[in-house]
Amino acid sequence: MNTRILIVDDEPAILNALTGILEDEGYDVSAAKSGPEALKLIKAEPPDLVFLDIWMPEMDGIETLRRALEFVPNLQVVMMSGHGSIESAVKAIKLGAYDYIEKPLSLEKVTLLIRHALHELKLEHENRSLKEKASRHLKMVGESAVMVELRRQIETAGPAPSRVLITGENGTGKELVARAIHVHSPRADRPFIEVNCAAIPETLIESELFGHEKGAFTGAMVMRRGQFEVADGGTLFLDEVGDMSLATQAKVLRVLQEQRFQRLGGTKPIKVDVRVIAASNKNLVEALRKGTFREDLYFRLAVLQLDVPPLRERREDIPALIRHFLHINVEEQGLRPREITHDALDVLSRHDWPGNVRELRNLVERTMIMSRGSDIQASDVEPLVRQGGVLHSPQVPSAFDYASLREARAVFEREYIGRKLRERSWNVSKTADDLKIERSHLHRKIKLLGIEVRPES
């Protein structure tokens, strides 16, 4: 698709000349003789770039710019200013214009300005795309009671300045929770720095956390900032904090108490403002009893404590997680889009998942690559899940597992209606007849209970 450029000027000679030049350069060009005419074109189909004259009758360029940015906040606008209107051009820049160019127009300056503006637009689109991808990775999938409660705790903990300790098994998504807390905090636009304490040798952990001066030890050829310093103003995530030695724990405790430290080999105190979030797959209370984790550090870290449930305790989230990973693999890995049958979902929902969500994601990707049919069948996944553990019979919860009659009824209705929909191949009208309720009433139930309805084949 060609780049679309709109030229706005009340002088026909400039419109015709600039249109001819830009069309020769291969751009798709449209023209407007006034501000109101330009606004209609922008509202109908926003262009990639606008050349907008400042001095025009009826509505000047400044007012046109102001209104255009209300419709399209990220619109790239280059102001065209004649002699004596530079002050107005500067005002336009402050309002949100990309740049300005003086008349008479130079072909070389115009083409150079277009290249720069379009390059910046491309970077902006790429940055937005990266943020959208990042947000999808940060999405916490699942509507089970434990996940709803975890999201509530994250939203509560995020704005607070307190330190947080996240506990849970390997692969449950502790880093995801830490990033979500950061995103919900006033520090969201500042760095989020992760340190995996279990992956760094004991001899290097202090240098990693606090940095070092040149010559502090053999091999220290240059000064290096530590992660506490890099995270200044933001969040430092200490993953697997239970693997720290007692000596390193003591130094981390001191930083938390004083919010200052010295680089290895240094003498100058460095003050930092860092929110620390820690995580561990170990039972730190047991580690306190064994003397392998400092009690004072534990209570410094565990001002707020969040526990991430293992996947086997929220099996009802497995279908939604699988579809989420199917979509991600199609979008990011370029794999062929696939559907998954209900028999395959049933097999995966009964697996024990010792590796939790990480194991599930890996299995989905492996299945998408290895299976050959148009849909992922139970026969595609059974050999893979049996390698990792036994399959469990479907769990039938007791009525007393629910906190209220309302919750128990909602769970029953979701399962019952979902099963009837599957029996009727997701035909809502036939399902409503089976249930002896109005079709509109069934639609309301489906929406209220959050039942995901597959399109009828």
N, C-alpha and C positions, 0 to 999 in steps of 0.2 A: 504494500500500500504506500502510495506516494505521500510525502510530507505535505500537509495542508497549511497554507499561509494565507492570512487575511490582511489586505491593505486597506486602511481607512484614511481618506484624505478628500477634502472638498475641491482640490485642483485636478481637473481631468488630465492635464498633461503629466502630472506625477503618477496618477493612477495607471495611465496607459504605459508610460515608460517603465515603471517599476514592475508592472504585471508582465510586460514583454521580456524584461531581463530575467525575472525569476522563472518564468515558464521555459525560457531557453536553458536554464540551469536544471530543469527537470522537476520543478516543484508544481504542485496542484494549487493554483492561485485563484482566489476570489477577491472581489473589491466591493467597498461600500463608500458612498459619498458623504455620509453623515454618521454622527454618533448613534442615533436611534436605529438607523439601518444596520449598523454594525452589531448592535446589541441583539437584534432579531436573528442575525446569522449565527452569532455566538451561542445564543440559547438553543437554536435549532440543531446545530452540530459544531461543538467547540473545535476550533482549529488547533494545530500544533504551535503556531506562532502568529502573533499579530504585529503589524507595523501600524502605529497609530499616531496621526498628526495631532499636535497640541492645539493649534489655533484653528478652530472650525466654528462656523455659525450654528445657531440653535442649541448645540451641546458641545462644549469644548472637550479636548482630549482627556483632561484631568477627571472630569465628571464621568466621561465614558469609561475610563479605566476603573474608577471607583465602582461603578455599577457592574462592569464585566467581571470583576473579581468577586462580586457577591454571587454571581452565577457559577463561575469556575475559579475557585480560590487559587489553584496552581497554574493558571493561565500564564504563558510566557508572552510578555508584551514589550515591544521595543518602541519607545517614543521617538517621533521625528520632530525635531525642533529647528525653527528658523532663527535668524539673527535676533539676538536680544531676548530669547526665550529659554536660556540655559537655566535660569532660576526655577522656572516652571518644570523643566525636565528633572531637576534635582528633587523637586517636590514629588514628582511622579515616582521616582525611585523609592522615596520613603513610603509611598503608598503601596508599593509592591511591584512596580514595573521592573523588568529584567535589566534594561539598559536604555540609553538614548543615542541617537545619531543626528548629527547636524546636517541641515540642508545648505547648499546643494549636495545631493547624495553621491557618494563615490561607490562605483560598482565593487571595487576591491574591499572597501569597508563593509558594505552591505553583505557580501558573501561570507566574509570572515565572521561578522557578527552572527549570521545565521548558523554557521558551523558551531560556534561557541554555545549559542543558545540551545541548539538541538542536542549538543553533547551533554549539556547540563540537564536537559529534559530526560535524556536517556539514563543518566546516572540517578536522577530522581525516581524514575520508574523502576530501575533495578533495585534501588534502596527500598522502595515500597514493597517490591516483590520479595526481597530478602526478609523484611519484617513480617510479611504475611506468612512466609514459610516458617520463620522462627516461632510465630504465634501458634502455628499448627503443631509444631513440635512441643510447645509448652502447654497445649491443650490437655486438660485432665479429663479423659474419657471415662464415662460411667455414671449411672444414676442410682447405684445401690445406696442404701442408707449410710454406709460407712464413708462412701465417697462424697455424698452430699454434706455430711458432717465435716469431712476433711476440708472441703472447699470453704465451708463457713469459718473454720478455724484459720485458714490461710488469709481470708479477707479480714479477719479480726487481728491477726498477728502482724500482717503487712504494715499498716500505718504506725504501729507501735515501735518505739526505739529499742525495745528489749532484745536481748540475745535469744536465740531459738535453738533447741536441740531436737533433731529429727531422728527417730528410730524406725527400724524396719529391716526386713531381710534384704539380701542382695537382689537387685533387679526389680524392686518394687516401685522405684521412681523417686528416691529421696532427693536427687539433684533437681528433678522437675519441681518438687515441692519447694525447694530452696529458691529456685528461680522465680516461681510464682509469688513467693513472699516478697522477693526483691521488687518484682513488677508492681506489686500492690503498695510499695513503700514510697515515701518521699524521695528516696535515693534512686528511683527507677531510671533516671537519665544519667546516672553515674555508673562506674564500672562494677561488674559482677565478676569476681575472680575466684576460680576454683582451685583448691589444692587437695590432691588425693594423698593423704598422709601415709597410706599403706603402700603406695607405689614409689615413694622416694626413699632411698637408703638413709639410714640413721645419720651417716656422716655428712649428708647433704641437706637434711631437712631444715637446719637452722639457717643456712645460707639461702635456701629457698624462701623461707618465711621472712627473714630480717635483712637479707642482702649482705654484701660484703664490700670492703674497701680493696683497692688494688694492693696486692701483696699480702693480703690477710692470711693466706695459706698457699701452699704449693699449687700452682695452676691458676691462681687468682690474678690473671693478667690485666684485667680492667675492673673498675668499680661496677657493681651490679646492684640494682634496687631489688629489695625483697617484695614479696607479694602483699605484705601489710602496707608497704609504701605505695605500691601500684594501686591498691584498692582504696586509697585515701578518698573520703567523701562517699564511698559506695559500700559494697557488701563483700566480705570475704567468707567463702564457703569452705570450711574445713571438713572434707569428706573422710570417713573412717578415722575419726579423731581418736578412737580407742586404740589405734595402733601406734600412737606416739609413745616415745620413751618417757620415763618419769622426769628426766632432765629437761627434755623439750617442753613437757607439760608445765614445768615450773616457770620457764621463760615466757610461754604463752600466757600463763596466769598473770605474770607481772605486766605484760603489755595490756591485758584487759583491765587491770587495776589502774594503771597510770596513763594509758593511751599514748605511750611513748616508748622508744627503744633505741638501741644503737646497732648499726651494722657491725658484722664481724670485723674486727680489726679497727673499728672506728671509736672515736671518743665523743663525737657530737650527738646529743640526744635529738631524735627525730620524732616530732609530735604528729599523730595521725588521728583522723576521725573515721573510724571503721565500725560498721555493724558486723558482728560475727555470727554466722549461722553454722552450726556443727551438725554432723550426722554420724551415725554408727550402726553397724549391723550386729554389734556385740551387745550383750547385756551389761551396761556400765554399772548398774547397781551391784551385780555379781563381781565385777572388776574392782569395785570399791572394797568389797569384803576380802578379796584376794590381795589387795594392796597394789594392784597394777594400774590403778587410775586414781588420781588425786581427788579427794572429797571436795576440797575448796574449788578446784577447777570445775568439777561436775556442777556444783551449785551456781557457779558463775555462768556456765553455758546453758543450764537448763532452767532459765528464768521462765521461758515458755517451752512446753514440750509437745511435739506432734508425733503421732505414731502412724506410719503408712501401712495399711493392711496388706497381707499377702494375697495373691490372686485367688487362691483356693477359698478365701473367706468372702470373696465377692464374685462368685461364678456368674451371677446374672449380668455382669458387665462384659463378659468374654465376647459375646456376639458383636457388641458395639465396638470393642477394641479391635476385633478382627477386621471389621469393615473399615475402620479408621486406617489400619495398617495396609489393607488392600489399596485404598485410595492413595496413601502416601507413596507406596511402591510404584504405582502407575505414574504418578506425577513426578517423582524425583529420580526413580531408577529407570524410567522408560519401559517398564514391563507391560505386557499385554493385559488390558483390563479383564478381570475375571469375576464371576459370581461364585458364591459358595453355597452348597446345598445345605438343607436343614439337617440331614443325617451327619454331614461333616461337622456342622456347628455343634451337634449333640455330642459327637466324639470329643471334640476339643473342650467342650464345657465340662466333661467328666474327667479330664486329665488333672493330675495333681499339681502341675506347674511348679516344680521345685526352684526353677530359675525365674519364676514370676513373669512380669510383663516383658522383660528383656528376652526371655526364652520364647514367649508367644510371638513377639515381633520377628525374631530370627526364623521361627518355624513358618510364619506366613510368607516371608520373603523366599525361603527355600522351596516351599510348596508352589509358589507362583512360578518359580523358575523350572522346577522339575516336572510338574504335572502337565499332561498333554491335552486334556480335554478342554472343552469350552467352559465348563464349570469345574470347581474343585469338589471332588467327591470324597465320601468317607474313606474309600479305599486309598485315596492319595495321602490322607493324614494319619490313618491308623498305624502304619509301620513306623512313622516318625515319632508319634507320641508314646508308643509302647517301648521305644528305646529309652525313654526318660523316666518311666515309672508306670505304675498300674493305673487302669481306668477305674473310676469310682461309679457306683450306681447312682442314678439321680437322687439328690437329697430332697426329701419331703419334709419341709420345716413343720414343727409343731405349731399349733395355734397360739401357744403360750410364748413363742419366740418373738412376738410382736408387741410393741409398747401400747398399742391401742386397737380397738375394734376397727377404726377407720383404716389404719395401716394394714391390718390383716385382710380386710375386705378388698383394698386396692391391689394388694399382691395377688390375691385369688382371682380377681376380675382380669388383671393384666395377663395372667397365665391362661385363664380359661378362654378369654376372647382371642388371644394370640394363637392358641391351639386351633380354635374353630376357624380362624382366618386361614391358617395353613392348610387345614383340611379342605377348604373351599378355594384353594389356590389364590388367596388374597382377593377374592371377589366379595366386595362389601355388601352388595345387594343380597346375594345368596346366604352370606353369613348372618345378616340381619333377619332373614326368614327363619334360619335355623334357631336363632336366639329368641325369635318371636318378639322382636322390638322394631321400632321404626328405623329406617336407614339413617335419618338425620340424627337420631338419638345415638346410634352406633358410631357415627362420625364424631360426635361430641365426646363419647367415651374414649375412642382411639386417641383423640387429641389430648384429653385430660390425663390419661394414663401413660402417655408418651410411647405408645406402641408404634414401632416402625413398620409401615405397610409397604411391601414390595409391589412394584407395578404388575398389573395383570399381564400374563403372557398371551 
